[in-house]
Amino acid sequence: MGLSGNKSEALLLAPEQLHRGGGRLMVEHARDLKRPPRVDANEQNPRARAFGESQGFVVSRSV
């Protein structure tokens, strides 16, 4: 996980580590460090978007 200010620039897990709670722990750690956190998810990555939404992030569009 890379953080820049309050924004998560990357949250990457090895495939064998998916669905084991590591991503959630990293988001919790980011929340402890940088409130409120922000994250960008690539539109072509529906799993990343679903994960973000499951962690309480909301979709917003910047113009």
C-alpha positions as CSV (number, residue, x, y, z in Angstrom):
1,M,0.0,0.0,0.0
2,G,1.3,3.4,-0.9
3,L,0.0,6.6,0.7
4,S,0.4,10.2,-0.4
5,G,-1.2,12.6,2.0
6,N,-4.7,11.1,2.8
7,K,-4.9,9.2,-0.6
8,S,-4.1,5.6,-1.1
9,E,-2.1,5.4,-4.4
10,A,-2.0,1.6,-4.5
11,L,-3.1,-1.4,-2.5
12,L,-1.8,-4.6,-3.9
13,L,-2.0,-8.1,-2.7
14,A,-0.5,-11.3,-4.0
15,P,-3.3,-13.5,-5.5
16,E,-2.8,-16.2,-2.9
17,Q,-3.4,-13.5,-0.2
18,L,-6.8,-12.4,-1.5
19,H,-9.9,-12.8,0.8
20,R,-7.8,-13.2,3.9
21,G,-8.3,-9.8,5.5
22,G,-5.0,-8.2,4.5
23,G,-6.6,-5.5,2.4
24,R,-9.1,-4.6,5.1
25,L,-6.2,-4.3,7.6
26,M,-4.3,-2.0,5.3
27,V,-7.4,0.2,4.9
28,E,-7.8,0.3,8.7
29,H,-4.2,1.3,9.1
30,A,-4.5,4.1,6.5
31,R,-7.6,5.3,8.4
32,D,-5.6,5.4,11.6
33,L,-2.8,7.4,9.9
34,K,-4.7,9.7,7.5
35,R,-8.3,10.6,8.2
36,P,-10.3,10.8,6.1
37,P,-8.7,8.5,3.6
38,R,-9.3,8.7,-0.2
39,V,-8.7,6.1,-2.8
40,D,-8.9,5.9,-6.6
41,A,-10.0,2.7,-8.2
42,N,-9.6,2.0,-11.9
43,E,-13.0,1.9,-13.6
44,Q,-11.9,-1.3,-15.4
45,N,-11.3,-3.0,-12.1
46,P,-14.8,-3.9,-10.7
47,R,-13.3,-6.0,-7.9
48,A,-11.3,-3.0,-6.6
49,R,-14.4,-0.8,-6.7
50,A,-16.4,-3.4,-4.9
51,F,-13.7,-3.8,-2.2
52,G,-13.6,0.0,-1.7
53,E,-17.3,0.2,-1.4
54,S,-17.3,-2.7,1.1
55,Q,-14.8,-0.7,3.2
56,G,-17.1,2.3,3.3
57,F,-15.8,4.4,0.4
58,V,-18.3,6.1,-1.9
59,V,-18.0,6.6,-5.6
60,S,-17.6,10.2,-6.8
61,R,-16.7,11.5,-10.2
62,S,-14.3,14.5,-10.6
63,V,-14.7,16.6,-13.7
